[in-house]
Amino acid sequence: MPTLQPRRRTPSLATQREPVQNLKCRSDPSAERQCPKCGSGLVTRTVNSGPKARQQFWGCSKFPKCGVKQGL
């Protein structure tokens, strides 16, 4: 039976900086974001009703055809 090997990359300056760059990109409101399902752009949407009314989330620009929603 084969054993699972961890997928760790070799430590380097690039692998140390990558998580910081990802966090900066996530918090930048002007950054271009892509839908993980179809690749089109994500746009900021607002919940209109219910317990989460007036909260914002990222939604696919091709909604409802694609249907992807992500939290901010």
C-alpha positions in Angstrom: 0.0 0.0 0.0 1.5 3.4 -1.0 2.0 6.0 1.6 1.0 9.6 1.2 3.9 12.1 1.0 3.5 15.7 2.2 3.6 18.3 -0.6 6.0 20.7 1.0 8.0 23.0 -1.2 11.6 23.6 -0.4 11.9 26.7 1.9 13.2 29.7 0.0 12.7 33.5 0.0 9.9 33.2 -2.5 8.0 30.6 -0.5 8.2 32.8 2.6 6.9 35.9 0.8 4.1 34.2 -1.1 1.6 34.0 1.8 2.2 37.7 2.7 1.6 38.7 -1.0 -1.6 36.7 -1.0 -2.9 38.4 2.1 -2.1 41.8 0.6 -3.9 41.0 -2.6 -7.0 39.8 -0.6 -7.2 43.0 1.4 -6.7 45.3 -1.7 -10.1 46.5 -2.9 -8.7 47.4 -6.3 -7.2 44.0 -7.0 -8.6 41.9 -9.9 -10.3 38.8 -8.6 -11.4 35.8 -10.7 -14.1 33.2 -10.2 -12.6 29.9 -9.2 -15.3 28.0 -11.1 -15.5 29.8 -14.5 -12.6 32.4 -14.5 -14.8 35.5 -15.0 -14.5 38.5 -12.7 -15.8 38.7 -9.2 -17.9 41.7 -8.1 -19.0 42.9 -4.7 -22.6 42.2 -3.9 -24.8 43.1 -0.9 -27.3 40.8 0.8 -30.8 42.4 0.6 -32.8 40.5 3.2 -32.6 38.0 6.0 -30.3 37.8 9.0 -27.2 38.9 7.0 -28.9 41.9 5.4 -26.5 44.7 4.3 -23.4 42.4 4.5 -21.2 42.2 1.4 -19.7 39.3 -0.3 -17.9 38.5 -3.6 -20.1 37.0 -6.3 -19.4 35.9 -9.8 -20.2 38.5 -12.5 -22.0 35.7 -14.4 -24.4 34.9 -11.6 -26.8 33.0 -11.6 -25.4 31.0 -14.5 -22.2 30.3 -12.5 -23.5 30.7 -9.0 -20.2 31.2 -7.1 -20.3 33.2 -3.8 -17.3 34.0 -1.5 -17.2 35.8 1.7 -15.3 39.1 2.0 
